[in-house]
Amino acid sequence: MTVWRGSAEIRTKRRLEVIDVTRQVRSLVAQSGVREGIVNVWLGHTTAGVTVNEADPDLWEDLLETLSRLVPLDAHYRHNAKYAGFSREQNAHAHIISMVMQPEVTIPVSKGDLMLGTWQSVLLVELDGPRTRRVVVTVVGD
């Protein structure tokens, strides 16, 4: 059994943004040499998330608008008040949403590729950008 780990740096451009990282994850899985197993995609950040969903930019905007309605950027948060004057730390909304989004997904690997459904893609959801995010990919299998 092989355990292989690699990573990719993703530069986000907006405060709230969805980025399709399927190509980068597929490339890392191919580098691993694993043909049958699983891949874990981990985002070691507390103000972003990763998920599997459809690669549709209109859906992404719907998602971001819905998340913003549920957890508004400009609401009163104790976390933000604590860091008043430090504009970069006005990100309580991002911390709260990331607890719902989660920092990781696990996907089966078969024949050296991700076993994604027809419409599925691996998506990084930026909640406090722009930033550089590191996606860690761990592949386990044979």
C-alpha positions as CSV (number, residue, x, y, z in Angstrom):
1,M,0.0,0.0,0.0
2,T,1.2,3.5,-0.9
3,V,0.7,6.7,1.0
4,W,1.6,9.7,-1.1
5,R,1.2,13.4,-0.3
6,G,1.5,16.5,-2.5
7,S,0.1,20.0,-2.6
8,A,-0.9,22.8,-4.9
9,E,-1.0,26.6,-4.2
10,I,-4.1,28.4,-5.4
11,R,-4.3,32.1,-5.5
12,T,-7.8,33.5,-5.0
13,K,-8.8,36.9,-6.4
14,R,-12.0,37.9,-4.5
15,R,-13.2,38.0,-1.0
16,L,-15.8,35.3,-1.7
17,E,-15.0,33.0,-4.6
18,V,-15.4,29.4,-5.8
19,I,-12.5,27.9,-7.7
20,D,-12.5,24.5,-9.5
21,V,-9.4,22.7,-8.4
22,T,-10.3,19.3,-10.0
23,R,-7.5,19.6,-12.6
24,Q,-4.8,20.2,-9.8
25,V,-6.2,17.3,-7.7
26,R,-6.2,15.0,-10.7
27,S,-2.6,15.9,-11.6
28,L,-1.5,15.2,-8.0
29,V,-3.3,11.8,-8.0
30,A,-1.6,10.9,-11.3
31,Q,1.8,11.9,-9.8
32,S,1.1,9.5,-6.9
33,G,1.0,6.5,-9.1
34,V,-1.9,5.0,-7.1
35,R,-4.4,3.2,-9.3
36,E,-6.9,2.0,-6.8
37,G,-7.6,3.7,-3.4
38,I,-8.7,7.1,-2.0
39,V,-7.7,10.7,-2.1
40,N,-8.1,13.1,0.7
41,V,-8.2,16.8,-0.3
42,W,-7.3,18.9,2.8
43,L,-7.4,22.7,3.1
44,G,-5.5,23.8,6.2
45,H,-7.2,27.1,6.5
46,T,-10.0,28.3,8.9
47,T,-11.5,30.8,6.4
48,A,-12.0,28.6,3.4
49,G,-13.6,25.3,2.6
50,V,-13.5,22.5,0.1
51,T,-16.5,20.6,-1.4
52,V,-17.6,18.5,-4.3
53,N,-20.3,20.0,-6.4
54,E,-21.2,21.0,-10.0
55,A,-18.7,23.1,-12.0
56,D,-21.3,25.8,-12.9
57,P,-20.2,29.5,-12.2
58,D,-23.9,30.5,-11.9
59,L,-24.4,27.9,-9.2
60,W,-21.3,29.2,-7.5
61,E,-22.7,32.7,-7.4
62,D,-25.9,31.3,-6.0
63,L,-23.9,29.5,-3.3
64,L,-21.9,32.6,-2.3
65,E,-25.1,34.8,-2.3
66,T,-26.9,32.2,-0.1
67,L,-24.0,31.9,2.3
68,S,-23.8,35.7,2.5
69,R,-27.5,35.9,3.4
70,L,-27.1,33.2,6.1
71,V,-23.9,34.6,7.6
72,P,-23.7,38.3,6.5
73,L,-20.2,39.9,6.1
74,D,-21.3,43.1,7.9
75,A,-23.2,41.7,10.9
76,H,-21.9,42.3,14.4
77,Y,-19.5,39.6,15.5
78,R,-17.4,39.5,18.7
79,H,-14.4,38.2,16.8
80,N,-14.5,41.3,14.5
81,A,-15.0,43.7,17.4
82,K,-12.0,42.2,19.2
83,Y,-9.8,43.1,16.2
84,A,-11.4,46.5,15.4
85,G,-8.9,48.6,13.4
86,F,-7.3,45.6,11.8
87,S,-9.3,45.4,8.6
88,R,-7.8,42.1,7.7
89,E,-9.3,40.5,10.8
90,Q,-12.9,41.4,9.9
91,N,-13.6,37.8,9.0
92,A,-15.8,36.2,11.6
93,H,-18.3,35.4,8.8
94,A,-15.6,33.3,7.0
95,H,-14.8,31.3,10.2
96,I,-18.5,30.6,10.8
97,I,-19.1,29.5,7.2
98,S,-16.0,27.3,7.1
99,M,-17.3,25.3,10.0
100,V,-20.3,24.4,7.8
101,M,-18.2,23.9,4.6
102,Q,-15.5,21.8,6.2
103,P,-11.8,21.7,5.3
104,E,-11.7,18.3,3.5
105,V,-13.2,15.8,1.2
106,T,-12.3,12.2,0.4
107,I,-12.9,10.8,-3.0
108,P,-12.4,7.2,-4.3
109,V,-9.7,6.6,-6.9
110,S,-10.1,4.0,-9.6
111,K,-7.8,3.4,-12.6
112,G,-5.7,6.2,-11.4
113,D,-8.4,8.9,-11.6
114,L,-11.0,10.5,-9.3
115,M,-14.3,8.7,-9.2
116,L,-16.4,11.8,-9.6
117,G,-19.9,11.8,-10.9
118,T,-20.8,13.3,-14.3
119,W,-21.3,16.8,-13.0
120,Q,-19.0,16.7,-9.9
121,S,-15.9,18.8,-9.5
122,V,-13.6,19.5,-6.5
123,L,-14.2,23.1,-5.4
124,L,-12.2,25.4,-3.2
125,V,-14.6,28.0,-1.5
126,E,-12.7,31.2,-0.6
127,L,-14.4,33.1,2.2
128,D,-11.8,35.7,3.1
129,G,-9.8,36.5,0.0
130,P,-7.9,37.3,-1.8
131,R,-5.2,34.9,-0.5
132,T,-2.9,32.1,-1.4
133,R,-4.4,28.8,-0.3
134,R,-2.6,25.5,-0.1
135,V,-4.5,22.4,-1.1
136,V,-2.9,19.2,0.4
137,V,-3.7,16.0,-1.4
138,T,-3.0,12.6,0.3
139,V,-3.5,9.5,-1.8
140,V,-3.7,6.1,-0.2
141,G,-3.9,2.8,-2.2
142,D,-2.2,0.5,-4.6
